[in-house]
């Protein structure tokens, strides 16, 4: 939503960071298997030591929305847009430039490709962050959900095919990224997961939070 908001607020002077087919590739191709694998995640450590959910509390409450949309979504949006603009500027783009033809069209294709790959990279960080609500990933174990690892392997391979196979490049409007651009992608999963890990660490040490209150502290 953020990339399209930037496009709208700029009056079209900033080109769209994704094509329709790239959005479909993300929604149907890259995130489906990891999302299904998260449904087989075991209960996180310390779950029975926390206070029970109140009857009036919604399953999707404000904390979940803040974490998913504000933290994970916000960090991912900043990282992806940074990749998008960095690729555009590196290729000689300037505000309001026509990217419909010529060298800037290839630059725009490269930028949308990096947006697509950046979202996939951030999805990996989000998948690991989503494995627990309060506990650290170290307590759960990075490899304790093999289905998730297979799901991530599939989305990485799928994304690689989308940007390397000529027929798929034509369908999805992607180009092969340069090696230094591939290196830009490597820290993204760790940044997304690390921000969430830090947020959960803070919650575990905040007196009175859901993560620190035991059943004995629940008002009778």
Number of C-alpha atoms within 10 A of each C-alpha: 6 14 18 15 11 17 15 14 10 13 11 14 16 22 24 18 26 22 17 10 13 23 14 12 18 19 11 11 15 24 20 15 19 22 16 13 19 18 11 13 17 12 12 16 13 13 15 11 13 17 18 13 11 8 7 6 9 9 9 8 9 11 9 13 13 13 17 15 13 14 17 23 19 16 18 25 21 13 20 27 20 15 23 25 20 15 23 26 14 10 17 11 20 14 12 12 13 15 19 12 10 9 12 18 15 18 21 28 24 25 29 27 29 32 26 25 24 25 24 24 25 26 26 26 23 22 22 23 23 19 24 21 17 23 19 19 17 7 11 17 10 13 9 11 16 13 18 25 18 14 22 25 16 18 23 17 12 15 21 13 14 25 23 14 13 14 12 14 16 12 11 21 20 27 23 18 17 9 8 8 15 13 10 12 19 13 12 23 22 18 18 26 23 16 16 25 21 12 14 20 15 13 17 18 11 13 10 12 14 15 22 18 17 17 12 10 11 12 6 4
